[in-house]
Amino acid sequence: MSNTSKPLPERRIVSSRHLAEGEGWEASELEFGMIIAFNAFTRWTTRCMAAAGNADLTPLEILVLHNVNHRGREKRLTDVCFLLNIEDTHTVNYALRKLLKSELLETDKRGKEVFYRTSETGIALCEAYRAIRKSCFLDGLSRLETDGDDLREIAAGLRAMSGQYDQASRAAASL
């Protein structure tokens, strides 16, 4: 965040007190922050997409559409799942099928592999989303006491935390 750090409140802001008792309560505070940020983010993506012209897409479908559109490169189901860190390929496959049916994506089959790319309609929708995002989100973000380096540091921390949660998931699965 900014160079002048503000004191944190004494009260612990957590979603589950039983998870915040004793050692590691800060992790519970982080998890509560991630929960409310996740829900705010998914609400934002659906409202932004509705403003861009498509109110029928779920948050996952929106993420998949943007991911397929990323860098204008074709993607396979496994590429999308890997990049979005989604283990359940069935949910992503369903999203891809819905986006195809909505004519936001196109496919090219090569052997047994199916490659997805954004259609002209999908590209236009992503661009409309981008314009709404700029006017509604990015313009307001500039008023916060953060800069690009702060946001990059937060993003790096969140990616590191995702690795910790992935490792903890593997450990829990082996119990």
C-alpha positions as CSV (number, residue, x, y, z in Angstrom):
1,M,0.0,0.0,0.0
2,S,1.2,3.6,0.4
3,N,4.4,4.4,2.2
4,T,2.6,5.8,5.2
5,S,1.2,2.8,7.0
6,K,-2.0,3.2,9.0
7,P,-2.5,1.4,12.3
8,L,-4.7,-1.6,12.1
9,P,-7.8,-1.8,14.2
10,E,-7.5,-3.7,17.5
11,R,-10.6,-5.8,16.7
12,R,-10.1,-8.9,14.7
13,I,-12.3,-9.0,11.6
14,V,-13.0,-12.7,10.9
15,S,-15.8,-14.8,9.5
16,S,-15.5,-17.7,11.9
17,R,-14.4,-17.1,15.5
18,H,-13.6,-20.8,16.1
19,L,-11.0,-20.6,13.3
20,A,-9.5,-17.4,14.7
21,E,-8.8,-18.5,18.2
22,G,-5.2,-19.1,19.2
23,E,-2.3,-19.3,16.9
24,G,-2.8,-18.2,13.3
25,W,-5.8,-15.9,13.8
26,E,-4.3,-13.6,11.1
27,A,-4.9,-16.3,8.5
28,S,-8.6,-16.2,9.4
29,E,-8.6,-12.5,9.0
30,L,-7.0,-12.9,5.6
31,E,-9.5,-15.6,4.6
32,F,-12.4,-13.4,5.5
33,G,-11.0,-10.6,3.4
34,M,-10.6,-13.1,0.5
35,I,-14.2,-14.3,1.0
36,I,-15.7,-10.8,0.8
37,A,-13.3,-9.8,-2.0
38,F,-14.2,-12.9,-4.0
39,N,-18.0,-12.3,-3.6
40,A,-17.6,-8.6,-4.5
41,F,-15.5,-9.5,-7.5
42,T,-18.0,-12.0,-8.9
43,R,-20.8,-9.6,-8.3
44,W,-18.8,-6.9,-10.1
45,T,-18.0,-9.1,-13.1
46,T,-21.6,-10.1,-13.7
47,R,-22.8,-6.5,-13.4
48,C,-20.0,-5.2,-15.6
49,M,-20.8,-7.9,-18.2
50,A,-24.5,-7.0,-18.0
51,A,-23.6,-3.3,-18.6
52,A,-21.4,-4.4,-21.5
53,G,-24.4,-6.1,-23.1
54,N,-24.7,-9.7,-21.8
55,A,-26.5,-10.4,-18.6
56,D,-26.7,-14.1,-19.1
57,L,-23.1,-15.1,-18.2
58,T,-22.0,-16.5,-14.9
59,P,-18.8,-15.3,-13.2
60,L,-17.0,-18.5,-14.4
61,E,-18.2,-18.0,-17.9
62,I,-17.0,-14.4,-17.9
63,L,-13.5,-15.5,-16.6
64,V,-13.4,-18.2,-19.3
65,L,-14.3,-15.8,-22.0
66,H,-11.7,-13.3,-20.9
67,N,-9.1,-16.1,-20.6
68,V,-9.8,-17.5,-24.1
69,N,-9.6,-13.9,-25.4
70,H,-6.3,-13.3,-23.6
71,R,-3.5,-12.4,-26.1
72,G,-5.7,-13.5,-29.0
73,R,-4.3,-17.1,-28.8
74,E,-6.3,-20.3,-29.2
75,K,-6.7,-22.3,-26.0
76,R,-7.6,-25.9,-25.1
77,L,-9.8,-26.8,-22.2
78,T,-6.7,-27.9,-20.3
79,D,-5.0,-24.5,-20.9
80,V,-8.0,-22.6,-19.5
81,C,-8.2,-24.9,-16.5
82,F,-4.5,-24.6,-15.8
83,L,-4.3,-20.8,-16.2
84,L,-7.4,-20.2,-14.0
85,N,-6.3,-22.9,-11.5
86,I,-9.5,-24.8,-11.8
87,E,-9.4,-28.5,-11.0
88,D,-13.0,-29.4,-12.1
89,T,-12.7,-29.5,-15.9
90,H,-16.5,-30.3,-16.2
91,T,-17.4,-26.8,-15.0
92,V,-15.1,-25.1,-17.5
93,N,-16.2,-27.5,-20.3
94,Y,-19.8,-26.5,-19.6
95,A,-18.8,-22.8,-19.6
96,L,-17.0,-23.3,-23.0
97,R,-20.1,-25.0,-24.4
98,K,-22.4,-22.2,-23.3
99,L,-20.0,-19.6,-24.7
100,L,-20.0,-21.5,-28.0
101,K,-23.8,-21.7,-28.1
102,S,-23.9,-17.9,-27.4
103,E,-21.6,-17.5,-30.4
104,L,-18.9,-15.8,-28.3
105,L,-16.4,-18.5,-29.0
106,E,-15.4,-20.6,-32.1
107,T,-13.6,-23.9,-32.2
108,D,-11.1,-25.6,-34.4
109,K,-10.6,-29.4,-33.9
110,R,-7.1,-30.8,-34.7
111,G,-7.0,-34.5,-34.2
112,K,-8.5,-35.2,-30.8
113,E,-7.8,-31.6,-29.5
114,V,-10.3,-28.9,-29.6
115,F,-9.0,-25.3,-29.7
116,Y,-11.1,-22.3,-28.7
117,R,-10.8,-18.8,-29.8
118,T,-13.0,-15.7,-29.3
119,S,-15.4,-14.9,-32.1
120,E,-15.8,-11.3,-33.4
121,T,-18.9,-11.0,-31.2
122,G,-16.9,-12.3,-28.2
123,I,-14.1,-9.8,-28.9
124,A,-16.5,-7.0,-29.1
125,L,-18.1,-8.0,-25.8
126,C,-14.7,-8.2,-24.1
127,E,-13.9,-4.7,-25.5
128,A,-17.2,-3.3,-24.2
129,Y,-16.5,-4.9,-20.8
130,R,-13.1,-3.3,-20.8
131,A,-14.6,0.1,-21.4
132,I,-17.1,-0.3,-18.6
133,R,-14.3,-1.6,-16.3
134,K,-12.2,1.5,-17.1
135,S,-15.0,4.0,-16.4
136,C,-16.5,2.2,-13.3
137,F,-13.6,0.5,-11.7
138,L,-10.2,1.8,-12.8
139,D,-11.2,5.5,-12.6
140,G,-12.3,4.9,-9.0
141,L,-9.2,2.9,-8.2
142,S,-7.1,5.9,-8.9
143,R,-8.6,7.7,-5.9
144,L,-7.2,5.1,-3.5
145,E,-3.9,5.5,-1.8
146,T,-2.3,2.8,-4.0
147,D,-0.3,2.8,-7.1
148,G,0.6,0.2,-9.8
149,D,3.5,-1.2,-7.7
150,D,1.2,-1.6,-4.7
151,L,-1.3,-3.6,-6.8
152,R,1.4,-5.7,-8.3
153,E,2.7,-6.5,-4.7
154,I,-0.8,-7.5,-3.6
155,A,-1.3,-9.7,-6.7
156,A,2.0,-11.4,-6.1
157,G,1.0,-12.1,-2.5
158,L,-2.3,-13.5,-3.5
159,R,-0.6,-15.8,-6.1
160,A,1.8,-17.0,-3.3
161,M,-1.2,-17.7,-1.0
162,S,-2.8,-19.7,-3.8
163,G,0.3,-21.9,-3.8
164,Q,0.0,-22.3,0.0
165,Y,-3.6,-23.3,-0.3
166,D,-2.8,-25.8,-3.1
167,Q,-0.2,-27.4,-1.0
168,A,-2.5,-27.5,2.0
169,S,-5.2,-29.1,-0.2
170,R,-2.8,-31.9,-1.2
171,A,-1.8,-32.5,2.4
172,A,-5.5,-32.6,3.5
173,A,-6.3,-35.0,0.6
174,S,-3.6,-37.4,1.9
175,L,-5.1,-37.6,5.4
